[in-house]
Amino acid sequence: MRHFFQKIFIAVLTFSAVNTTAALITWDFEVEVSFVENTSMGAWLDPVVAGDVLNATLSFDDNLPVLSDDSRQTVFDASNIVFDIASLTTDSWLNNLSPVSWANHSSRRESITVQNAYSVDNTVLGETNWEALIFGFQDSNASEPFTSFPTDWAVNPLSFTYHRDLDINQNISEVYITGQAISAVQRVPEPATMTLLLLALLMLSKRKHIMPLASALKVKA
């Protein structure tokens, strides 16, 4: 049994070592709405106004792969990015995430953008619509180009743009909202499931070794 726990211990350590290269980072933002254009004629049931403060989230792996890179732009593999402003987006938003992300390079500033857009065609129900959400920031004091996806989203204020089309006007989106973050807090990572399993196994192993020793001492006594 002792060798069994040793093998489990080694397996968990190996798993942990492999997965330390990709840690999930999550940022929580408070964003203040700065501009709202709503031409939905009452079709949008949850309008906001300038000055409203909303909650936003952004999650990503800390080592997103680079898809392409040159002197003007770096494109990242954004397949593991999750971002949302729940009070703006529809219930379908998180089920239709296929974001793209890139950094633009120039001598004056660096900028980073995360964008997702999708459409749903429900013409029979009169609900043909699409929505798009863009997160990003600019850094005029960057010491070097963003050739890797930034992990610190508190240095420069995040800005956002949200579009929603409700098929009232065939040419443009009826809802257009912009705003900027007024606070940014990185979440403390929760203990990994495998780490908790490791601790449980170690405690169980110790208990199995202590109990025979206690029984032996009791017999001698």
N, C-alpha and C positions, 0 to 999 in steps of 0.2 A: 504493500500500500504506500509505503514511503516513496518508492521509486515512481509510483503513479503520480503522486503530487509533485515530485521533482519534474517529471515530464510536462505536467500541466503548467508548472511555473515557467519552464523554458519556452513552451508554446506561447504563453501569454506575453512574455517578454519579447519574443520574436514578433508577434502581432503588433505590439506597441511600438517597437522599433520601426517597423515598416510604415506604420500610420503616423509617426511623428512628422513625416515630411509633408503632410497635408492636414492642417488644423483649420477648423471652421471658425471664422471671425464674424461676429454680428455687431452691427452698430444700430442704436436706437436714436432717432432724431425727433426733435420738436421743430416743425416747419411752420412758418407764418405765411399765410396767403397774402400776396402783394397785388394781384390783379385777377379779376374774374370777368370773363365774357360769356354770357349765357343767352343764347338765342333759341332755346328749345321750346319756347312758348308753353311752358309748364310741363313739358314731357320729362324733364329731369326733376325727380322728386326729392332729392337731397342736396339742394344748392348750398354753397358756402359764399361768404363775402370776404372782401379784403380785410385783413386783421385777424381772421380766424386762425387759431393755432391747432395743427393736426399732428398726429403721430405717424412717423415713417420708419421703416426698417430696411436694412441692407445686410445680406449675409453672403459670404463668399469663402472659398478656400484661399489660404494664404500663399499659395504658389500656383496661381492660374497659369496654364500654358500660354505661350505666345504663338499666335498663328502666322503673323507676318511682322516684319520690322524693317523700317528704313529711316532715312533722315527726317522725313516729314510726319510719319505716323507709325504707331505700333498697335496691332490688333490682337486682342486677347480672346482666348477660349472662354466664353461667358456662360457655358452650359450649366455651371454649378452656382451661378449667381441667382439669388432670390431677393427681390425688392418689391416694396409695396407701400401705398398710402391707403390703408384699409377703408377710411371714410370717403375716399374718392372712387376707387376702382370698383368694378362690378364683382359679383360672386364668381364669375368665370375667370377672373384675372390670373389667379395662381395656377389654374389648370391650363393656361395657355402661355406660360412663360417660355420664351425662346429668345432670350436677350442677346444683344450684341454689345460689344464694348471696345472702345479704342481710346488711344491717347494721341493728341495732336502736338507736334513739336514745332516751336518757333524760337527765335532769338529773344522775343519779348515775354513769352509766357508758355507754360505747359498747361494743357487742359485734358481732363479725363471725362469720358461720357459712358453711361450705361443706359441702354434704350431697349424697350420692348413695345411691340405693337401687334395687334391681331384683329381680325374681323370675324363676325358671326353673321351668317346669312339666314335670317328667319323671316323672309318676305311674306310668307303666308300669315305669320302672326303680326306683321307690321313692326318687326323688331330688328330689321337689318341695322347693324351698328358695328362700329369698331372703336377701339380705345388705344391710347398710347401714353406711356409714362417715360420721362427722361430724367435721370439723375446725373449730376456732374458737378465739377468745380474747376476753377482756374487757379493757377499758382504763378504769380509774376516773380516770385523769388526762388524758384526751384534751382537747386545747385546743379542738377543734371536732368536729362530727359527721363520721362516715365517709361522706361523700357520694361518694367515689371508693374503689375497691378498694385496700386498703393494700398497699404493696409491701414494707414492713419487718415481717417476722414474727419478729424477734428481740427486740423491745422488750418484748412481753408473752408469757409462756409459752403455747404452743399446747396445747390439750387435745383429746382425741379420745374418741369413743364408737363401739364396733363391735358390731353385731348380726349373728347368723347363725341362720337357721331351717333345721333339717334334717328337718322334718316328723315329729319324734318327738311333739311336742305341737302340736296344731292351733291353739292359741290364742296361744302366745307363742313368742319365739325361744329356742332352747336355749342359745345362747352370747351372753353380754353382757359386754363388756370396756370398761374405762375407763382412762385414763392421761393423762400430761402430758409435754411435751417437757422434756428436761434439757439439750439443746443445739440450736442452730439456726445453720446456716452457709449463706450464699448462694453458689451456684456462680459461678465466673468464666465469663462467656460465652465460647463457643468462636468462633474467627474464622469469619465468614460465608463461605459458598461463593463468593458473588459477589465478596467482597473478595479472596479468594485468586485468583480468575480475573483480577481487575483487575491484581494484582501480577504474575501470570504474563505477561499481555499486555504490560505495561509493560517487563518484563525482556526479552521477545522483541523488542519494538520497539527497545529500546536496542541489543540484540545485532545487529539487522539494520542499524542505522546505524553501529555501530562496525566491523563486518566490512568494508564497502567502504572505510572510511577506512584501516583497517589494510592492505588490499590496495594502495591507492594509495601509501601510504608505502613499502611494500615494493618497488613498481615504481620509485619515485623513487630508492630506495637502490641 
